[in-house]
Amino acid sequence: MAGGTLELRMAPARPPAWRAPRVLRGLLRAPLVAKIAGANAVIALAAGGVTLVAHGTHPGAAWMLTTGLGALLVSVLVNLVLVHLALRPLGALERTAERVWRGDLGARVPSSPLADRDMARVGRTINLLLDSLNDDRARMGRLAAQVISAQDGERSRIARELHDSTAQTLAGLMFQLSAAARDAEPAQRERLDGLKDMAAAALEEVRTLSHTVYPRVLDDLGLVAALEWLARRARERGVLDVSVKAEGVGGDVPHAAASVLYGVAQEALRNAERHSDAAAVEIELRGGPGTMTIEVADDGCGFEVAEAEKRRPGMGLFTMRERVALVEGRLTVDSALGAGTRVVATVPLGST
């Protein structure tokens, strides 16, 4: 800008990026074996053409051409065999990666006598990474068990304080109000009876809250009894007809696994009661080889799982998934509009 004049300069336009023709792109994407075979074929044809041009009239041209083409053909075959053998370890790497992607963290790249030094080093590096990943998952599993145990311990302490302290105080207040109402005048007696009813309602809410924070029956009688208590409470509220099926399930469920499975059942039952307009819910607990599975199915209106997980209004599904993942379990939610909802959680007993 000089002398009050504004000068604008346009940046030079960049030339458009070069794009290879479609045929060339297809050739470049061809497998390595096909590229080598094609290149050798081109060399063979070129050599044959040169031989014909240079010695086409020579008496031994046919023999020279045949010999040259035969040598080139043998060279092509040898190259293809060598490339095929050299690339076989890559197939083992691909199969190992696919097994890991499917959840088999015990998969390892096998050693191959066909692998060269660089390929063998890549396989050893991948195995080291998988070993480190397994160690990290084991540490996370132990940490998850400690976190769940600490959370349950704190919830148990709060529930015990609510049940043994706050609830007892409210119960004593009710007795005092009843005694005062017997000796009071009729006008005051009515007010005292109203206060006693309020204290009784608060006592019931505190007891319900103490069981909601942490079901002491889970520690005292085990997972099956806790699920039956949960179903009985739902039936008492008169909203859902909840049934529990737990055939062949023993009482030796580890605490972390029992806590996670109970939490899944509690959250699934809460969602069915609030959002599904269901009339009946079935809770099934079954054991497997080293695992325990709980299935909660309702006959409600259902929902779109993907949309619900995107919105996450109450974080219920997200909380269930994260809590099950902490103990290296699996959670699946199957639902569709008008087809009800089925929540299945499977946790390993050994890792917990």
Wavefront OBJ file of the C-alpha trace (Angstrom):
o trace
v 0.000 0.000 0.000
v 1.660 3.264 -1.118
v 0.271 6.813 -1.441
v -3.147 5.728 -0.228
v -3.544 3.163 -3.002
v -4.417 -0.391 -2.039
v -2.814 -2.937 -4.292
v -4.231 -6.473 -4.393
v -2.222 -9.301 -5.791
v -3.765 -12.629 -6.613
v -1.864 -15.684 -5.544
v -0.808 -17.791 -8.503
v -3.209 -20.624 -9.094
v -1.845 -24.028 -8.261
v -1.831 -26.507 -11.077
v -4.310 -29.329 -10.556
v -2.871 -32.420 -8.917
v -1.921 -35.060 -11.437
v -4.062 -38.145 -11.360
v -3.007 -41.370 -12.927
v -5.325 -42.831 -15.581
v -7.780 -45.431 -14.377
v -6.004 -48.270 -16.171
v -2.671 -47.304 -14.621
v -4.251 -47.070 -11.167
v -5.675 -50.557 -11.640
v -2.258 -51.895 -12.622
v -0.620 -50.272 -9.608
v -3.169 -51.856 -7.279
v -2.561 -55.342 -8.671
v -0.947 -57.952 -6.385
v 2.840 -58.074 -6.308
v 2.935 -61.521 -7.938
v 0.803 -60.267 -10.816
v 3.048 -57.203 -11.232
v 6.177 -59.348 -11.396
v 4.561 -61.786 -13.829
v 3.381 -58.926 -16.026
v 6.781 -57.229 -15.980
v 8.542 -60.473 -16.931
v 6.025 -61.090 -19.698
v 6.695 -57.609 -21.108
v 10.450 -58.279 -20.944
v 9.995 -61.626 -22.685
v 7.916 -60.089 -25.472
v 10.373 -57.242 -25.891
v 13.328 -59.653 -26.032
v 11.508 -61.802 -28.582
v 10.730 -58.779 -30.702
v 14.312 -57.569 -30.623
v 15.544 -61.047 -31.548
v 13.176 -61.233 -34.512
v 14.149 -57.767 -35.727
v 17.891 -58.310 -35.328
v 18.188 -61.924 -36.442
v 14.989 -62.607 -38.283
v 16.809 -63.777 -41.433
v 19.518 -65.715 -39.600
v 19.291 -69.511 -40.008
v 19.373 -70.051 -36.225
v 16.945 -67.233 -35.357
v 14.119 -69.618 -34.506
v 16.354 -71.628 -32.204
v 17.693 -68.466 -30.531
v 14.172 -67.128 -30.066
v 12.931 -70.398 -28.602
v 15.910 -70.661 -26.240
v 15.558 -67.088 -25.080
v 11.842 -67.352 -24.500
v 12.319 -70.625 -22.613
v 14.963 -69.071 -20.378
v 12.729 -66.089 -19.710
v 9.803 -68.379 -18.947
v 11.891 -70.350 -16.457
v 13.036 -67.059 -14.914
v 9.412 -65.903 -14.570
v 8.392 -69.155 -12.906
v 11.337 -69.010 -10.494
v 10.538 -65.396 -9.638
v 6.886 -66.197 -9.007
v 7.737 -69.127 -6.736
v 10.256 -67.070 -4.768
v 7.840 -64.150 -4.375
v 5.044 -66.498 -3.336
v 7.238 -68.106 -0.684
v 8.499 -64.720 0.504
v 4.961 -63.381 0.908
v 3.564 -66.375 2.804
v 4.614 -64.938 6.226
v 2.457 -61.887 5.395
v -0.553 -64.201 5.342
v 0.301 -65.329 8.875
v 0.493 -61.670 9.949
v -2.922 -60.986 8.385
v -4.523 -64.015 10.045
v -3.079 -63.033 13.436
v -4.362 -59.463 13.062
v -7.823 -60.766 12.163
v -7.897 -63.041 15.231
v -6.875 -60.129 17.465
v -9.546 -57.933 15.878
v -12.132 -60.616 16.689
v -11.084 -60.533 20.348
v -8.580 -63.404 20.548
v -5.755 -61.640 22.354
v -3.939 -64.934 22.763
v -3.158 -65.031 19.037
v 0.513 -64.750 18.127
v 2.427 -64.565 14.859
v 3.945 -68.029 14.306
v 7.596 -68.329 13.377
v 8.103 -69.334 9.760
v 11.212 -70.851 8.133
v 10.279 -68.890 4.987
v 10.445 -65.487 6.685
v 13.541 -63.418 6.025
v 15.250 -61.418 8.745
v 13.109 -58.289 8.348
v 9.842 -60.234 8.203
v 10.791 -62.248 11.284
v 11.599 -59.023 13.138
v 8.171 -57.613 12.262
v 6.512 -60.778 13.625
v 8.513 -60.610 16.871
v 7.624 -56.942 17.297
v 3.917 -57.651 16.847
v 4.132 -60.485 19.395
v 5.834 -58.150 21.874
v 3.051 -55.598 21.395
v 0.399 -58.268 21.966
v 2.182 -59.495 25.105
v 2.297 -55.927 26.415
v -1.392 -55.473 25.572
v -2.277 -58.641 27.489
v -0.285 -57.463 30.491
v -2.034 -54.093 30.403
v -5.448 -55.756 30.198
v -4.580 -57.976 33.149
v -3.556 -54.930 35.191
v -6.754 -53.145 34.144
v -8.763 -56.194 35.195
v -7.170 -56.203 38.641
v -7.659 -52.443 38.935
v -11.294 -52.768 37.821
v -11.928 -55.395 40.491
v -10.404 -53.092 43.102
v -12.432 -50.120 41.852
v -15.679 -52.101 41.923
v -14.847 -53.467 45.359
v -14.093 -49.962 46.669
v -17.303 -48.567 45.163
v -19.387 -51.366 46.603
v -17.703 -50.966 49.971
v -18.529 -47.263 50.049
v -22.103 -47.887 48.906
v -22.468 -50.613 51.504
v -21.287 -48.243 54.223
v -23.751 -45.536 53.094
v -26.592 -48.057 52.913
v -25.727 -49.377 56.364
v -25.702 -45.852 57.804
v -29.074 -45.115 56.216
v -30.570 -48.358 57.468
v -29.045 -48.543 60.926
v -28.824 -44.856 61.847
v -31.180 -42.642 59.866
v -33.951 -45.227 59.654
v -33.701 -45.981 63.387
v -33.876 -42.280 64.189
v -37.029 -41.910 62.106
v -38.511 -44.999 63.739
v -37.825 -43.485 67.187
v -39.431 -40.239 66.045
v -42.555 -42.160 65.016
v -42.808 -43.797 68.433
v -42.397 -40.451 70.162
v -45.081 -38.884 68.011
v -47.431 -41.790 68.718
v -46.851 -41.415 72.451
v -47.380 -37.661 72.303
v -50.564 -38.101 70.254
v -52.081 -40.375 72.914
v -51.687 -37.710 75.617
v -52.530 -34.661 73.464
v -55.749 -32.793 72.962
v -57.906 -33.809 69.978
v -56.813 -30.812 67.890
v -53.130 -31.443 68.584
v -53.568 -35.195 68.168
v -54.638 -34.711 64.560
v -51.545 -32.666 63.811
v -49.306 -35.191 65.545
v -50.857 -38.032 63.572
v -50.100 -36.112 60.391
v -46.472 -35.689 61.464
v -46.278 -39.394 62.283
v -47.516 -40.265 58.788
v -44.874 -37.984 57.292
v -42.200 -39.649 59.422
v -43.451 -43.093 58.319
v -43.252 -42.059 54.650
v -39.717 -40.696 55.172
v -38.738 -43.949 56.920
v -39.988 -46.002 53.973
v -38.113 -43.783 51.509
v -34.897 -44.102 53.525
v -35.206 -47.889 53.635
v -35.866 -48.028 49.887
v -32.930 -45.719 49.256
v -30.621 -47.850 51.394
v -31.504 -50.944 49.389
v -31.184 -49.032 46.105
v -27.727 -47.703 46.974
v -26.495 -51.177 47.829
v -28.506 -54.382 48.279
v -27.182 -55.951 51.463
v -28.858 -59.191 50.438
v -26.178 -59.463 47.715
v -23.533 -59.910 50.410
v -25.688 -61.888 52.808
v -27.441 -64.384 50.498
v -25.802 -64.074 47.077
v -26.683 -63.017 43.551
v -29.762 -65.201 43.029
v -31.421 -63.986 46.233
v -30.586 -60.377 45.307
v -32.218 -60.780 41.882
v -35.320 -62.336 43.454
v -35.494 -59.435 45.910
v -35.168 -56.986 42.987
v -38.012 -58.739 41.142
v -40.192 -58.799 44.253
v -39.728 -55.060 44.777
v -40.746 -54.403 41.168
v -43.863 -56.545 41.549
v -44.770 -54.715 44.760
v -44.729 -51.430 42.866
v -47.394 -52.939 40.617
v -45.816 -51.837 37.342
v -44.127 -54.990 36.031
v -44.562 -58.722 36.401
v -40.930 -59.771 36.899
v -39.818 -63.397 37.028
v -36.367 -64.803 37.828
v -34.950 -68.043 36.446
v -31.626 -69.282 37.806
v -31.406 -73.020 37.372
v -28.126 -74.720 38.122
v -26.420 -71.555 39.391
v -24.375 -72.049 42.525
v -23.651 -69.511 45.190
v -19.916 -69.210 44.503
v -20.112 -66.212 42.163
v -17.194 -63.810 42.755
v -18.198 -60.519 44.298
v -17.087 -58.336 41.364
v -18.967 -60.473 38.825
v -22.075 -60.628 41.027
v -22.026 -56.851 41.501
v -21.729 -56.190 37.752
v -24.487 -58.665 36.829
v -26.798 -57.276 39.496
v -26.124 -53.736 38.236
v -27.009 -54.769 34.673
v -30.265 -56.352 35.849
v -31.109 -53.320 37.971
v -30.470 -50.844 35.138
v -32.314 -52.957 32.551
v -35.292 -53.310 34.890
v -35.285 -49.584 35.577
v -35.258 -48.801 31.841
v -38.106 -51.269 31.231
v -40.145 -49.700 34.021
v -39.594 -46.119 32.888
v -39.462 -46.223 29.109
v -40.705 -49.480 27.592
v -44.393 -49.670 28.626
v -43.729 -53.354 29.251
v -46.036 -55.640 31.207
v -43.625 -58.507 31.940
v -39.879 -58.908 32.339
v -37.936 -62.162 32.507
v -34.534 -62.328 34.212
v -32.494 -65.435 33.478
v -29.172 -66.252 35.106
v -27.102 -69.089 33.695
v -23.588 -70.313 34.149
v -21.097 -71.480 31.550
v -17.534 -72.750 31.468
v -15.769 -70.025 33.423
v -18.479 -67.434 32.730
v -21.774 -66.181 34.101
v -24.502 -64.724 31.892
v -27.574 -62.706 32.750
v -30.375 -62.024 30.296
v -33.143 -59.476 30.863
v -35.973 -59.523 28.312
v -39.161 -57.447 28.294
v -42.236 -57.300 26.071
v -42.271 -53.532 25.750
v -42.329 -51.166 22.811
v -38.600 -51.452 22.104
v -36.320 -48.746 20.706
v -33.564 -48.075 18.190
v -30.347 -49.008 19.974
v -28.032 -46.954 17.756
v -30.118 -43.802 18.161
v -30.387 -44.277 21.928
v -26.630 -44.679 22.311
v -26.048 -41.530 20.266
v -28.378 -39.468 22.441
v -27.463 -41.089 25.777
v -30.159 -39.187 27.699
v -29.812 -41.137 30.917
v -26.425 -42.772 30.214
v -27.989 -46.129 31.163
v -26.663 -48.154 28.223
v -23.307 -46.401 28.399
v -22.988 -47.134 32.119
v -23.841 -50.815 31.631
v -21.323 -51.206 28.808
v -18.522 -49.527 30.727
v -19.173 -51.479 33.913
v -19.227 -54.800 32.046
v -16.101 -53.847 30.089
v -14.242 -53.197 33.344
v -14.344 -56.915 34.134
v -13.605 -57.910 30.504
v -17.185 -58.970 29.869
v -19.511 -58.590 26.890
v -22.819 -56.761 26.709
v -25.316 -56.964 23.847
v -28.569 -55.051 23.562
v -31.113 -56.301 21.023
v -34.191 -54.186 20.481
v -36.493 -52.965 17.763
v -39.607 -50.827 17.698
v -42.542 -52.954 18.771
v -40.395 -56.034 19.450
v -39.296 -55.572 23.049
v -35.755 -55.420 24.407
v -33.248 -58.081 25.363
v -30.108 -57.254 27.362
v -27.456 -59.975 27.678
v -24.297 -59.580 29.761
v -21.579 -62.237 30.091
v -18.656 -61.836 32.468
v -15.706 -64.191 33.051
v -15.452 -65.565 36.555
v -11.714 -66.142 36.522
v -10.646 -62.578 35.674
v -12.814 -61.091 38.414
l 1 2 3 4 5 6 7 8 9 10 11 12 13 14 15 16 17 18 19 20 21 22 23 24 25 26 27 28 29 30 31 32 33 34 35 36 37 38 39 40 41 42 43 44 45 46 47 48 49 50 51 52 53 54 55 56 57 58 59 60 61 62 63 64 65 66 67 68 69 70 71 72 73 74 75 76 77 78 79 80 81 82 83 84 85 86 87 88 89 90 91 92 93 94 95 96 97 98 99 100 101 102 103 104 105 106 107 108 109 110 111 112 113 114 115 116 117 118 119 120 121 122 123 124 125 126 127 128 129 130 131 132 133 134 135 136 137 138 139 140 141 142 143 144 145 146 147 148 149 150 151 152 153 154 155 156 157 158 159 160 161 162 163 164 165 166 167 168 169 170 171 172 173 174 175 176 177 178 179 180 181 182 183 184 185 186 187 188 189 190 191 192 193 194 195 196 197 198 199 200 201 202 203 204 205 206 207 208 209 210 211 212 213 214 215 216 217 218 219 220 221 222 223 224 225 226 227 228 229 230 231 232 233 234 235 236 237 238 239 240 241 242 243 244 245 246 247 248 249 250 251 252 253 254 255 256 257 258 259 260 261 262 263 264 265 266 267 268 269 270 271 272 273 274 275 276 277 278 279 280 281 282 283 284 285 286 287 288 289 290 291 292 293 294 295 296 297 298 299 300 301 302 303 304 305 306 307 308 309 310 311 312 313 314 315 316 317 318 319 320 321 322 323 324 325 326 327 328 329 330 331 332 333 334 335 336 337 338 339 340 341 342 343 344 345 346 347 348 349 350 351 352
